């Protein structure tokens, strides 16, 4: 589930943006979304304490507390550096304080639905990588490795070998069990591998070249599927 908040003191803007997001949700990386609307910074801040959001569309020109101040409260007082903030405004002038909040993006009114789609996709991609781990048991200990730190998995007999950006591991398992839990950005080029799309530097007809120099073969019956997946990811902007 991906939680989105829209905060603007103009109800029509909130309604338009909410409708826009609902219309595009089936095309998003995560279609399971909740959207809440707020008409003041105070109302948003009060709700965040009880129920944080993954992404906030935040108007700069609010009432008593403007969007920049709300952003600073979220970052500094609440110490929330995880929630993604996208500022929206009818003006072109960017206050320097705005960038101190580390927003994901800035959208100018009237809001372009294509830019909204791209920004939500990016926020979902980042959130998915930040918040999820691959969990397994190795030598009777539970190990958690963030998906964003995994280059690829290789299956050999009854063992799975995990090759990461920081460490490598091995544990008992099979490739079928991986298929059930891995995120969409792990692709299956042959019966022995699952590869993190983000760490592929080059797609070739018969193989994938990884950032660490590893060469992963693409089986003959997987070549068309891998090419189609590559096009899907690039079209959605899910990864590279």
C-alpha positions as CSV (number, residue, x, y, z in Angstrom):
1,X,0.0,0.0,0.0
2,X,1.2,3.5,-0.9
3,X,-0.2,6.5,1.0
4,X,-0.5,9.9,-0.7
5,X,-1.5,13.2,0.9
6,X,-2.6,16.2,-1.0
7,X,-2.4,19.6,0.8
8,X,-3.8,22.7,-0.9
9,X,-6.1,25.4,0.5
10,X,-8.0,25.4,-2.8
11,X,-10.5,22.5,-2.8
12,X,-10.7,22.4,-6.6
13,X,-7.0,21.7,-6.8
14,X,-7.2,18.9,-4.3
15,X,-10.1,17.4,-6.1
16,X,-8.5,17.7,-9.5
17,X,-5.2,16.1,-8.4
18,X,-6.9,13.3,-6.5
19,X,-9.0,12.4,-9.6
20,X,-5.9,12.6,-11.7
21,X,-4.1,10.1,-9.5
22,X,-7.1,7.7,-9.2
23,X,-7.4,7.6,-13.0
24,X,-3.8,6.6,-13.4
25,X,-3.5,4.2,-10.5
26,X,-3.8,1.0,-12.6
27,X,-0.7,2.1,-14.6
28,X,1.4,2.8,-11.5
29,X,4.1,0.5,-10.1
30,X,1.8,0.1,-7.0
31,X,-1.9,0.3,-7.8
32,X,-2.9,-0.1,-4.1
33,X,-3.0,3.5,-3.0
34,X,-4.7,5.6,-0.4
35,X,-5.2,9.3,-1.0
36,X,-6.1,11.9,1.7
37,X,-6.7,15.6,1.1
38,X,-6.1,18.5,3.5
39,X,-6.9,22.2,3.1
40,X,-4.4,23.5,5.6
41,X,-0.8,22.8,6.7
42,X,-2.1,22.5,10.3
43,X,-4.5,19.7,9.4
44,X,-1.8,17.8,7.5
45,X,0.7,18.0,10.3
46,X,-1.9,16.9,12.9
47,X,-2.7,13.8,10.8
48,X,0.9,12.9,10.0
49,X,1.7,12.4,13.7
50,X,-0.9,9.6,13.7
51,X,-0.4,8.2,10.2
52,X,2.6,9.1,8.1
53,X,2.6,9.2,4.3
54,X,4.8,7.9,1.6
55,X,4.3,11.0,-0.6
56,X,2.9,14.5,-0.1
57,X,1.8,16.9,-2.7
58,X,2.2,20.2,-0.9
59,X,1.1,23.6,-2.0
60,X,3.6,26.4,-1.2
61,X,1.1,29.2,-0.8
62,X,-1.0,27.9,2.1
63,X,-2.7,29.9,4.9
64,X,-1.2,30.6,8.3
65,X,1.6,28.0,7.8
66,X,2.9,27.9,4.3
67,X,4.2,24.8,2.5
68,X,7.8,25.6,3.1
69,X,7.3,25.9,6.8
70,X,5.3,22.6,6.8
71,X,8.1,20.9,5.0
72,X,10.6,22.2,7.6
73,X,8.5,20.9,10.4
74,X,8.2,17.5,8.8
75,X,12.0,17.3,8.3
76,X,13.4,19.0,11.3
77,X,10.8,18.7,14.2
78,X,9.3,15.4,13.2
79,X,12.7,14.2,11.9
80,X,11.0,12.5,9.0
81,X,13.4,12.4,6.1
82,X,11.7,9.4,4.4
83,X,8.4,10.9,3.3
84,X,8.7,12.3,-0.2
85,X,7.5,15.9,-0.8
86,X,6.5,17.3,-4.1
87,X,5.8,21.1,-4.0
88,X,3.1,22.6,-6.1
89,X,2.7,26.3,-6.9
90,X,1.3,28.8,-9.3
91,X,4.5,30.8,-9.2
92,X,7.9,30.2,-10.9
93,X,10.0,31.7,-8.1
94,X,11.7,29.1,-5.9
95,X,12.5,30.1,-2.4
96,X,15.9,28.9,-1.3
97,X,14.3,27.5,1.9
98,X,12.3,25.2,-0.3
99,X,15.4,23.3,-1.3
100,X,16.4,22.8,2.3
101,X,13.4,20.6,2.7
102,X,14.9,18.3,0.0
103,X,11.7,18.0,-2.2
104,X,11.5,15.3,-4.7
105,X,10.2,17.7,-7.4
106,X,8.3,20.9,-8.0
107,X,5.1,21.1,-10.1
108,X,3.7,24.3,-11.5
109,X,0.0,24.9,-11.7
110,X,-1.9,24.1,-13.8
111,X,-0.7,20.6,-13.0
112,X,0.5,18.3,-15.8
113,X,-0.8,14.8,-15.4
114,X,2.2,13.3,-17.2
115,X,4.6,14.9,-14.7
116,X,2.4,13.7,-11.8
117,X,2.6,10.2,-13.1
118,X,6.4,10.3,-13.5
119,X,6.8,11.8,-10.0
120,X,4.6,9.1,-8.3
121,X,6.5,6.4,-10.2
122,X,9.8,7.8,-9.0
123,X,8.5,8.1,-5.4
124,X,7.2,4.5,-5.5
125,X,10.5,3.2,-6.8
126,X,12.5,4.9,-4.1
127,X,10.1,3.9,-1.4
128,X,10.2,0.3,-2.5
129,X,13.9,0.2,-2.4
130,X,14.2,2.0,0.9
131,X,11.6,0.1,2.9
132,X,11.9,-3.5,1.8
133,X,14.5,-6.2,2.6
134,X,15.1,-9.7,1.4
135,X,15.0,-11.9,4.5
136,X,16.6,-15.4,4.8
137,X,18.2,-17.7,7.3
138,X,22.0,-18.4,7.2
139,X,23.8,-20.5,9.8
140,X,20.7,-20.3,12.0
141,X,20.6,-16.5,11.9
142,X,18.1,-14.3,10.2
143,X,19.7,-12.0,7.7
144,X,18.0,-8.9,6.1
145,X,19.5,-7.3,3.0
146,X,17.8,-4.3,1.3
147,X,16.7,-5.1,-2.2
148,X,18.5,-2.0,-3.4
149,X,21.8,-3.6,-2.3
150,X,21.3,-6.9,-4.2
151,X,22.8,-7.3,-7.7
152,X,21.6,-10.8,-8.4
153,X,20.7,-14.3,-7.1
154,X,22.2,-17.5,-8.4
155,X,20.9,-21.0,-7.7
156,X,23.3,-23.9,-7.5
157,X,21.8,-27.2,-6.5
158,X,20.0,-26.7,-3.1
159,X,21.8,-23.4,-2.4
160,X,21.0,-19.8,-3.4
161,X,23.9,-17.4,-3.7
162,X,23.2,-13.7,-3.1
163,X,25.6,-11.3,-4.7
164,X,25.3,-7.8,-3.1
165,X,26.9,-4.4,-3.4
166,X,28.4,-4.8,0.1
167,X,28.4,-8.5,0.9
168,X,27.7,-11.9,-0.6
169,X,25.7,-14.7,1.2
170,X,24.6,-18.2,0.6
171,X,21.6,-20.1,2.0
172,X,19.4,-23.1,1.4
173,X,16.5,-22.5,-1.0
174,X,15.3,-22.8,-4.6
175,X,14.6,-20.4,-7.4
176,X,10.9,-20.9,-7.2
177,X,10.8,-19.5,-3.7
178,X,12.5,-16.4,-4.9
179,X,10.0,-15.8,-7.6
180,X,7.2,-15.6,-5.0
181,X,8.8,-12.8,-3.0
182,X,11.0,-10.7,-5.2
183,X,9.9,-7.2,-6.4
184,X,9.1,-6.6,-10.1
185,X,12.5,-5.1,-10.9
186,X,14.1,-8.5,-10.5
187,X,14.1,-10.3,-13.8
188,X,14.6,-14.0,-14.6
189,X,17.0,-14.4,-17.5
190,X,17.4,-18.1,-17.1
191,X,16.4,-20.9,-14.7
192,X,19.4,-20.2,-12.3
193,X,19.3,-16.4,-11.9
194,X,17.3,-13.5,-10.7
195,X,18.8,-10.1,-11.6
196,X,18.2,-6.6,-10.2
197,X,17.4,-4.6,-13.3
198,X,19.0,-1.4,-11.9
199,X,22.4,-3.0,-11.8
200,X,22.3,-4.1,-15.5
201,X,24.7,-1.9,-17.5
202,X,24.2,-3.5,-20.9
203,X,21.5,-5.7,-22.5
204,X,22.9,-8.0,-25.2
205,X,21.1,-10.6,-27.2
206,X,22.5,-13.5,-25.3
207,X,23.6,-12.0,-22.0
208,X,23.3,-9.2,-19.4
209,X,26.4,-7.2,-18.2
210,X,26.2,-6.2,-14.6
211,X,27.8,-3.2,-12.8
212,X,30.3,-5.5,-11.1
213,X,31.4,-7.0,-14.4
214,X,29.4,-10.2,-14.0
215,X,28.0,-11.7,-17.2
216,X,24.6,-13.3,-16.8
217,X,23.4,-15.5,-19.7
218,X,20.0,-15.2,-21.2
219,X,18.5,-18.5,-22.2
220,X,17.1,-18.8,-25.7
221,X,13.5,-19.2,-24.5
222,X,13.8,-16.0,-22.3
223,X,15.2,-13.6,-24.9
224,X,11.9,-12.2,-26.1
225,X,10.5,-12.0,-22.5
226,X,13.6,-10.1,-21.3
227,X,13.4,-7.6,-24.2
228,X,9.7,-7.0,-23.5
229,X,10.4,-6.4,-19.8
230,X,13.2,-4.0,-20.6
231,X,10.8,-2.0,-22.8
232,X,8.0,-2.0,-20.1
233,X,10.4,-0.8,-17.4
234,X,11.7,2.0,-19.6
235,X,8.3,3.0,-20.7
236,X,7.0,3.2,-17.1
237,X,10.1,5.0,-15.9
238,X,10.2,2.3,-13.2
239,X,14.0,2.1,-13.3
240,X,16.6,3.3,-15.7
